[in-house]
Amino acid sequence: MVPVQLLLALLLPLTAVAQFAGLRAHTQEGREARSNHKIYQETRRQLEEQYDFMKRWQNDTYRYKSDKTEPFLVTSLPFVDWDFGELYAGLIPITNNNSEALFFIFAPKVGDPVDEVTIWLNGGPGCSSQEGFWQENGPIIWRAATYQPVPNPYSWNNLTNMLYVDQPIGTGFSIGTVTAKSQEDIADNFVTWFKNFQDTFGIKNNKIHITGESYAGRYVPYISAAMLNQNNTENYDLQGALVYDPCIGEFASGQAMNTVPHIQKYAELWGFNDTYMNELAQQQEACGWNDYINTYLTFPPPGNQPEMYVNYSNPANWSCAFDQLVFYEVFDINACFNPYSINDRCPIPFDPLGMPGDFEYTPAGAFVYPNRDDVKQAIHAPMNVNWSLCGVSPAVFVGDGGPQQGENDESADPIQHVLPQVIEATNRVLVSNGDFDSVILTNTTLLAIQNMTWNGQLGFQSAPNESFVVTEADVQWTTVFDESGLNGLNGPQGVIGVQHYERGLMWVQTFMAGHMQPEFQPRAAYKHLEWVLGRIDQF
């Protein structure tokens, strides 16, 4: 049987052939795009007729299958009733010591092969990268409040070989004793582990791209820099990087000062009354945050930003830490508030990964999918590990301090050295933030960029203002629209953000996206990856 994922992979780019070219469904261009729905349907019919041609990607021709990799081959998964193609998972040791190993899921590219590996890392610290695989950009997705897993038409392995890794030690299914005190420590471990992975799968002379989100805004630059420092393109030919809603700069003060402007912009979603909004505005002014933002969130920036320390260790010091203050107020208004996606409302949905938003929640009769014994067996995970999405004990760092003063991660913020190093070496780095994310705010990330020097200049020299446009039609929900008599209404997405490029760094602000951008805006994220991989030079 031909993998369903292959059909979807080929169908996605053909939406352009179908001439879905409008910017908004309600515009003239959108109406013209809908009139071409018959072209799209004919293209789809022709694609399905190529079934015999696509048989060359069946199971017996898996590219990476060998005596060494067969123990990692995933042949079936509970609740997955289609042929998902070539997939591997399991533990590979960091060194010769089998007691320390990182868990991975490897999803080779569908269709024509490419000699590249794109790594995905979730953040936390301590959050499993299986979140990325199962709910964001993997070939099999099972999102919260849905009945069963389904094929993902926007899977990143349509474009490249995808490698999801639970790291550092203490994360997900990875095993070993936590000893890391810094990003340098975990980067050294990862570089060593990645060489073992390549040796196992017979990979060399591949282009490498590293991607991730949230606290992986620290992982990605440090691991990327460690690869560059190897001076070994046979194993570490780094070509680019991508980070979503990332922790790259002075995180604590950035969140503290940008929370009130975010609440004011999205007042209807936060839901605070006028009295409290006025109190917040007055206190924001008294704390000096408005003056700071007006001075330093400018293009070009006037100079490096003075350090603004916010002490999170004692709630008595939170008078200007608005991200903390409002967190303890907003649940009175919306008991199901989700800081990762502020447009969420009650009820709290069933989540097969056990963490819908900021809660750990599994309703009666439900389960945490990766922690099921049959799933562990299928993906060759350690049966004795009690998997959770974002483990809290033990910690994954044992140092002192951290960007929010509680992570025990002693490393400097990435903007100080490693992120500029990666930009200057590749000129292909994308940083993006979702506007509905309150965990790491869009302006917190922009403020960090304006405090970073790369390729000879400080920050962006001009303000981001170019529209980010998705011209592709939706393919994920086409059947639903067609069966409902709404053929073609799921047309081009149109303007879905703001983009800006300077000196090797691409910035994208994504509208209507929460913290996990590939989950909330999969079409936009797909285009982001196309740029990072060099498939396109502009959006």
C-alpha positions, 0 to 999 in steps of 0.5 A: 500500500502506498503511504497516505502521507505520500499522496498528501505530500504531492497534493500540497504543492499542487494546490498552486497548480490549481491556481488558488491565488487570492489573498482573502476569501472575501476579496475578488482574488479569493472569489476567483480562486474558488471558481478554480476549485474544479481545476483543483479537483481534477488535479487531485483525481489525476494524482490519485490515478498515479497510484502505480507510479508511486509504488516505488516508495513501498516498505521494501525500498525503505532508504534507511533500513539495514541490519543496524536500523531494523531494531528501530523500525516502527511497523505499526502504531495503536489507533493508526490505521493507515500505512505511515511509511518509513519510521524509526524510533528508540534509544541510542547511547550518547557514548559507549555507556548504555545507561545514558541514551537519548530517545529519537523518532526519525521520519525520513522524507516522503518521495524523492530522497534528500541528503539532509537532516532537519532536527526538531527540539521542544523546549521546557526545559524538559519537554519531550520533542514528541510534542512536535512529532505527535501534535505539530509537524510530524506525519501522524498528528493527534491534537487535543480534542480530536477523536483519533490520530490522522495523517498530517498534510503539512508534515515537515517530512514532506520536505526533508528527513525529520529527526525528533530528539528527547534531550537533554537527559531527563526529558521524555523517554531519554535515560541517564543521570542529570549532570548538565549545568549549562547549554554548553554541556547539553550541546556537547552531549548532543553533538556526540549523540548525533554522530552515533545516530549518523553512524547507525543510519549510515548518514554522512555528508548531509546538510543539517538544519536545527529547529525548535520552539520555546526553551529550544530557543536556547538549545538550537543556537547552542547546539548549532554553534557546537556543530559549527565548532567541530569544523567537520562538514561530513557530520555537521554541515549546518546550513540553517536554523529556525526557532519559534516563540524562543527564549533567546534574550533577557526573558524575565524582564522582557515578559514583565514589561511587554505583558500589559501592552499585549493585554491592551492589544488583545483586551477581548481575549484576556477579558479584564474589566476597565478598572483592572485595565486602568490599574495595569496601565498606571502601574506599567507607567510607574514601573518605567516599562513604557519609557524602556519600550519606547526607547529600545524597541525602535528601528534602528535601536539607539544602543545596547539595552541596559539590564533590567533585573526582575526578581522572581524568587519572591512574590513580594517583588512582583509589583512590576512583574506583570506576566506573573501578576496577571497569571494569578488574576486571569483564571477568575475570568476564564478558568480554562485560560491557556497562556500558550494560546490566549484564545482558548476557552472552556472546556479543557479538552482531552489531550492525548499527550496529557497537557492541554495548555498549562494544565496536566489533565487526563479526563476519566477514561482517557490516556496519555498516548505515548505512555501506553504500554502498546505505544512504548512497545511499538516505538521501542521506548523504555517500558520502565519510564513513566512518560510525561510531556514536560517532566518536572522532576528531576530537573534537566539542569543542575546548575545555578540561575537561568533565564527566569531564575529557576531553570538551573541553566548557567549559560548566557542568553543566545543573543550574546554570542551563539545566535549571531555566530549561527546567523553569520555562518549560515545567513539562513536563520528564521526567528518567529513569534505567534501573536496569541502566545503569552508565554513568550510574547512577540515584543519580548522576542523583537526586543531581544533581536534589537539587543543583538549584534550580528553581521556588523550591526545592532538589531534590525535597521528598519521596522518589520512591515512587509506582509507575510502571505500564504497563497496555498489553499487548505488541504487538511479540511478539504473533505469536510468542506466538500461533504458539507457543500462548501467546495472551495471555501477553504481557499488561500489563507492570505495575509497571516503575518509580518515578515522582515529580513536583514543580514541573514536573519528572517523575522516572521510575526504570525497572526492568530498563532499560539506558542506551538506555531506548526500546530496553530498555523501549519501552512505558515510553518510549512513555508517557514521551513521551505525558506530555511531549507533553501527551497524558496528565497522569499515568501 
